[in-house]
Amino acid sequence: MRRGFGIGVGPHYRSWCQIKGSGGKGTSAYVRGIKIDRIYQLLSEKETTYFYLLERSRSIIDIREHWPILDLDRTLQLSRQCGVHHPSRNGAPEPFTLDFLVTELTDKGLTYRAANLSPTVANLHDRSGQLLHVQYLWCIENGVPWFRVDTNQFDRKVLQNLRYIRSWFLHQYRSDDELAESYAATFLACYERNVPLRSLLVASRQRLHLTDTAALDTFLYCAWSERIPVSLTHRLALSAPVVLDDGYNHG
């Protein structure tokens, strides 16, 4: 085991891939988790975007980035069967890594799924596609559903919006579900299209007798927790109109 990386759960997990030495410092990020209090090592903006989307889901209870398949005997066998050379490092087999291993609490108990981030469907005629197929086969054999996450919609605007609505956490805002439900109902009652966020905050703040800071942080928390269904594909800022998701019926 390489210095304890790639093992453990929850706050005790350490990513197999580390930003230091990865060569991807320009778009990589150290992110402190909300659900799990540890530092996540995310090697690209696409990974950061997907991580934030996972964190917003109430049913997801653990997220492990760059989870290594340490069952090397089996992945070596599967690689031979697929006719592809197993990854190696300094002449020794190197584990396959799942972009994310996600733990979810459902009606059936704990479930696990593997996620691979890719803008395109894997081509089984090239090496990268064949390596992904080995991952897929191992996961299926071990009862772990494997999914390709289409990252074509993960642009910088979506990431900036996610960072913005997540900033309640950086502000050390303490979430209050009762206040959040009341605030969301009030904000949506005040909501009008083409009205800047700043004006909507003033209207909801006055009804609930909140300070400016409390109104903003509560809005951010409600947007993060999807009580206020903001669109992530439209710019979110105090001076910009708030656009709600297409699925939300206003009035």
Kinemage of the C-alpha trace (Angstrom):
@kinemage 1
@onewidth
@group {chain A} dominant
@subgroup {mainchain}
@vectorlist {calphas} color= white
{ca met a 1} P 0.000 0.000 0.000
{ca arg a 2} L 1.457 3.379 -1.023
{ca arg a 3} L 1.745 5.396 2.208
{ca gly a 4} L -1.858 4.617 3.148
{ca phe a 5} L -3.375 6.314 0.098
{ca gly a 6} L -6.562 4.945 -1.440
{ca ile a 7} L -7.925 3.291 1.688
{ca gly a 8} L -10.377 4.238 4.414
{ca val a 9} L -13.831 5.781 4.323
{ca gly a 10} L -15.326 9.117 5.252
{ca pro a 11} L -12.826 11.541 6.815
{ca his a 12} L -10.161 8.813 6.909
{ca tyr a 13} L -9.963 8.301 3.143
{ca arg a 14} L -6.901 9.617 1.317
{ca ser a 15} L -7.064 10.049 -2.434
{ca trp a 16} L -4.762 7.753 -4.403
{ca cys a 17} L -3.891 10.623 -6.761
{ca gln a 18} L -2.414 13.717 -5.176
{ca ile a 19} L -2.304 17.218 -6.643
{ca lys a 20} L 1.351 17.534 -5.708
{ca gly a 21} L 3.259 15.919 -8.521
{ca ser a 22} L 0.201 15.491 -10.761
{ca gly a 23} L 1.239 18.199 -13.210
{ca gly a 24} L -2.288 19.632 -13.248
{ca lys a 25} L -1.902 22.533 -10.828
{ca gly a 26} L -3.518 25.073 -13.164
{ca thr a 27} L -7.012 23.623 -12.844
{ca ser a 28} L -6.657 21.446 -9.741
{ca ala a 29} L -8.202 22.368 -6.403
{ca tyr a 30} L -8.028 21.479 -2.736
{ca val a 31} L -11.621 21.563 -1.476
{ca arg a 32} L -12.829 21.106 2.095
{ca gly a 33} L -15.873 18.852 2.105
{ca ile a 34} L -19.244 19.765 3.577
{ca lys a 35} L -20.605 16.237 4.006
{ca ile a 36} L -17.243 14.774 5.003
{ca asp a 37} L -14.793 17.021 6.833
{ca arg a 38} L -11.604 16.402 4.903
{ca ile a 39} L -9.650 17.980 2.072
{ca tyr a 40} L -10.534 16.614 -1.361
{ca gln a 41} L -7.899 16.573 -4.092
{ca leu a 42} L -9.568 17.391 -7.404
{ca leu a 43} L -7.339 17.427 -10.451
{ca ser a 44} L -9.491 19.370 -12.902
{ca glu a 45} L -12.370 21.824 -13.098
{ca lys a 46} L -14.590 19.017 -14.420
{ca glu a 47} L -13.857 16.963 -11.292
{ca thr a 48} L -14.573 19.944 -9.052
{ca thr a 49} L -17.880 20.590 -10.822
{ca tyr a 50} L -19.000 16.978 -10.458
{ca phe a 51} L -17.888 16.864 -6.828
{ca tyr a 52} L -20.030 19.905 -6.027
{ca leu a 53} L -23.019 18.350 -7.800
{ca leu a 54} L -22.592 15.174 -5.744
{ca glu a 55} L -22.338 17.137 -2.504
{ca arg a 56} L -25.713 18.765 -3.157
{ca ser a 57} L -27.499 15.397 -3.131
{ca arg a 58} L -29.003 14.639 0.282
{ca ser a 59} L -28.839 10.867 -0.220
{ca ile a 60} L -25.091 10.763 -0.901
{ca ile a 61} L -23.127 10.182 2.285
{ca asp a 62} L -19.567 9.592 1.066
{ca ile a 63} L -17.541 10.615 -1.970
{ca arg a 64} L -14.120 9.118 -2.634
{ca glu a 65} L -12.103 10.673 -5.426
{ca his a 66} L -9.496 8.696 -7.388
{ca trp a 67} L -10.398 5.433 -5.692
{ca pro a 68} L -7.880 2.710 -6.614
{ca ile a 69} L -8.845 -0.835 -7.569
{ca leu a 70} L -6.276 -2.660 -5.460
{ca asp a 71} L -7.374 -6.087 -6.724
{ca leu a 72} L -4.339 -6.198 -9.010
{ca asp a 73} L -4.490 -9.945 -9.699
{ca arg a 74} L -7.956 -9.598 -11.211
{ca thr a 75} L -7.285 -6.378 -13.126
{ca leu a 76} L -4.156 -7.985 -14.602
{ca gln a 77} L -6.301 -10.925 -15.752
{ca leu a 78} L -8.970 -8.647 -17.206
{ca ser a 79} L -6.333 -6.570 -18.988
{ca arg a 80} L -4.943 -9.687 -20.647
{ca gln a 81} L -8.448 -10.758 -21.668
{ca cys a 82} L -9.068 -7.326 -23.202
{ca gly a 83} L -5.702 -7.289 -24.936
{ca val a 84} L -4.458 -4.124 -23.253
{ca his a 85} L -1.316 -3.524 -21.216
{ca his a 86} L -2.057 -2.976 -17.531
{ca pro a 87} L -0.983 0.445 -16.201
{ca ser a 88} L 2.423 0.304 -14.547
{ca arg a 89} L 4.811 2.527 -12.684
{ca asn a 90} L 8.546 1.913 -12.442
{ca gly a 91} L 7.982 -1.577 -13.806
{ca ala a 92} L 5.315 -2.538 -11.234
{ca pro a 93} L 1.537 -2.777 -11.829
{ca glu a 94} L -0.263 0.467 -10.973
{ca pro a 95} L -3.904 0.260 -9.807
{ca phe a 96} L -6.725 1.442 -12.017
{ca thr a 97} L -8.433 4.431 -10.407
{ca leu a 98} L -12.105 5.313 -10.514
{ca asp a 99} L -12.685 9.049 -10.858
{ca phe a 100} L -15.242 8.793 -8.043
{ca leu a 101} L -16.627 6.039 -5.846
{ca val a 102} L -19.942 7.286 -4.470
{ca thr a 103} L -21.796 5.914 -1.437
{ca glu a 104} L -25.524 6.575 -1.303
{ca leu a 105} L -28.124 5.800 1.359
{ca thr a 106} L -31.293 4.494 -0.305
{ca asp a 107} L -34.414 2.630 0.798
{ca lys a 108} L -32.424 -0.570 0.210
{ca gly a 109} L -29.538 0.533 2.403
{ca leu a 110} L -26.048 1.592 1.354
{ca thr a 111} L -25.310 1.405 -2.358
{ca tyr a 112} L -22.138 2.160 -4.274
{ca arg a 113} L -21.504 3.413 -7.776
{ca ala a 114} L -18.451 4.272 -9.811
{ca ala a 115} L -18.320 7.388 -11.968
{ca asn a 116} L -15.975 8.091 -14.849
{ca leu a 117} L -15.893 11.636 -16.212
{ca ser a 118} L -15.693 11.851 -19.977
{ca pro a 119} L -17.048 14.123 -22.725
{ca thr a 120} L -17.396 11.191 -25.132
{ca val a 121} L -18.355 7.529 -25.140
{ca ala a 122} L -15.281 5.302 -24.807
{ca asn a 123} L -13.835 3.884 -28.023
{ca leu a 124} L -12.936 0.248 -27.423
{ca his a 125} L -10.436 0.388 -30.284
{ca asp a 126} L -8.046 2.749 -28.492
{ca arg a 127} L -6.075 2.226 -25.298
{ca ser a 128} L -7.995 4.683 -23.128
{ca gly a 129} L -11.298 3.039 -24.071
{ca gln a 130} L -9.917 -0.432 -23.407
{ca leu a 131} L -8.651 0.616 -19.986
{ca leu a 132} L -12.069 2.021 -19.118
{ca his a 133} L -13.606 -1.277 -20.215
{ca val a 134} L -11.373 -3.121 -17.728
{ca gln a 135} L -12.639 -0.780 -14.993
{ca tyr a 136} L -16.203 -1.427 -16.084
{ca leu a 137} L -15.771 -5.228 -16.060
{ca trp a 138} L -14.194 -5.232 -12.597
{ca cys a 139} L -16.952 -3.013 -11.196
{ca ile a 140} L -19.729 -5.166 -12.669
{ca glu a 141} L -18.108 -8.328 -11.290
{ca asn a 142} L -18.067 -6.737 -7.847
{ca gly a 143} L -21.619 -5.418 -7.901
{ca val a 144} L -20.668 -1.770 -8.349
{ca pro a 145} L -22.628 -0.008 -11.121
{ca trp a 146} L -20.264 1.930 -13.398
{ca phe a 147} L -21.390 5.137 -15.112
{ca arg a 148} L -19.913 7.503 -17.648
{ca val a 149} L -20.605 11.102 -16.646
{ca asp a 150} L -21.011 13.336 -19.689
{ca thr a 151} L -19.019 16.471 -18.895
{ca asn a 152} L -19.962 18.443 -21.999
{ca gln a 153} L -22.236 20.693 -19.913
{ca phe a 154} L -19.602 21.274 -17.225
{ca asp a 155} L -18.464 24.702 -18.383
{ca arg a 156} L -16.843 27.434 -16.316
{ca lys a 157} L -20.142 29.249 -15.741
{ca val a 158} L -21.634 26.180 -14.038
{ca leu a 159} L -18.544 25.845 -11.851
{ca gln a 160} L -18.579 29.539 -10.919
{ca asn a 161} L -22.259 29.323 -9.988
{ca leu a 162} L -21.667 26.243 -7.839
{ca arg a 163} L -18.800 27.976 -6.073
{ca tyr a 164} L -20.981 31.018 -5.497
{ca ile a 165} L -23.934 29.183 -3.961
{ca arg a 166} L -21.513 27.053 -1.923
{ca ser a 167} L -19.919 30.150 -0.388
{ca trp a 168} L -22.333 30.000 2.575
{ca phe a 169} L -20.048 27.230 3.824
{ca leu a 170} L -16.939 29.394 3.494
{ca his a 171} L -18.771 32.151 5.390
{ca gln a 172} L -19.284 29.621 8.245
{ca tyr a 173} L -23.033 30.064 7.985
{ca arg a 174} L -24.863 27.634 10.261
{ca ser a 175} L -27.706 26.055 8.351
{ca asp a 176} L -31.147 26.018 9.953
{ca asp a 177} L -33.682 23.849 8.134
{ca glu a 178} L -36.710 25.609 9.609
{ca leu a 179} L -35.406 29.031 8.568
{ca ala a 180} L -34.359 27.655 5.184
{ca glu a 181} L -37.854 26.344 4.450
{ca ser a 182} L -39.418 29.643 5.506
{ca tyr a 183} L -36.886 31.685 3.559
{ca ala a 184} L -37.276 29.618 0.381
{ca ala a 185} L -41.063 29.989 0.489
{ca thr a 186} L -40.739 33.748 1.034
{ca phe a 187} L -38.135 34.215 -1.701
{ca leu a 188} L -40.192 32.267 -4.237
{ca ala a 189} L -43.292 34.277 -3.302
{ca cys a 190} L -41.323 37.485 -3.974
{ca tyr a 191} L -39.699 36.136 -7.120
{ca glu a 192} L -40.192 37.903 -10.421
{ca arg a 193} L -38.401 37.299 -13.689
{ca asn a 194} L -35.755 39.805 -14.793
{ca val a 195} L -35.352 41.189 -11.268
{ca pro a 196} L -31.760 41.334 -9.933
{ca leu a 197} L -30.876 39.088 -7.025
{ca arg a 198} L -30.044 42.130 -4.880
{ca ser a 199} L -33.640 43.385 -5.124
{ca leu a 200} L -35.101 39.956 -4.379
{ca leu a 201} L -32.872 39.697 -1.310
{ca val a 202} L -34.131 43.041 -0.027
{ca ala a 203} L -37.765 41.978 -0.456
{ca ser a 204} L -37.301 38.632 1.309
{ca arg a 205} L -35.088 40.171 4.022
{ca gln a 206} L -37.717 42.741 4.910
{ca arg a 207} L -40.465 40.144 5.228
{ca leu a 208} L -38.373 37.929 7.510
{ca his a 209} L -36.543 40.735 9.381
{ca leu a 210} L -33.063 39.462 8.489
{ca thr a 211} L -29.793 41.330 8.156
{ca asp a 212} L -28.287 41.742 4.693
{ca thr a 213} L -25.624 39.150 5.476
{ca ala a 214} L -28.115 36.628 6.869
{ca ala a 215} L -30.416 37.082 3.873
{ca leu a 216} L -27.606 36.467 1.378
{ca asp a 217} L -26.181 33.443 3.187
{ca thr a 218} L -29.637 31.935 3.661
{ca phe a 219} L -30.358 32.425 -0.040
{ca leu a 220} L -27.052 30.757 -0.940
{ca tyr a 221} L -27.806 27.837 1.372
{ca cys a 222} L -31.321 27.459 -0.061
{ca ala a 223} L -29.936 27.517 -3.597
{ca trp a 224} L -27.245 24.993 -2.662
{ca ser a 225} L -29.763 22.654 -1.011
{ca glu a 226} L -32.120 23.071 -4.001
{ca arg a 227} L -34.905 24.616 -1.951
{ca ile a 228} L -34.612 27.505 -4.394
{ca pro a 229} L -34.189 25.854 -7.815
{ca val a 230} L -31.751 28.269 -9.452
{ca ser a 231} L -30.463 27.574 -12.941
{ca leu a 232} L -26.754 26.783 -12.945
{ca thr a 233} L -26.400 27.656 -16.615
{ca his a 234} L -27.273 31.337 -16.122
{ca arg a 235} L -24.980 33.793 -14.341
{ca leu a 236} L -25.639 34.157 -10.621
{ca ala a 237} L -24.643 37.504 -9.112
{ca leu a 238} L -26.175 40.245 -6.992
{ca ser a 239} L -26.549 42.470 -10.047
{ca ala a 240} L -27.969 39.753 -12.326
{ca pro a 241} L -31.572 38.522 -12.619
{ca val a 242} L -32.183 35.147 -10.993
{ca val a 243} L -33.217 32.450 -13.450
{ca leu a 244} L -34.992 29.411 -12.041
{ca asp a 245} L -34.801 25.914 -13.496
{ca asp a 246} L -37.088 25.203 -16.427
{ca gly a 247} L -38.981 22.651 -14.365
{ca tyr a 248} L -40.104 25.248 -11.808
{ca asn a 249} L -43.550 26.740 -12.367
{ca his a 250} L -43.811 30.293 -11.052
{ca gly a 251} L -47.291 31.602 -10.621
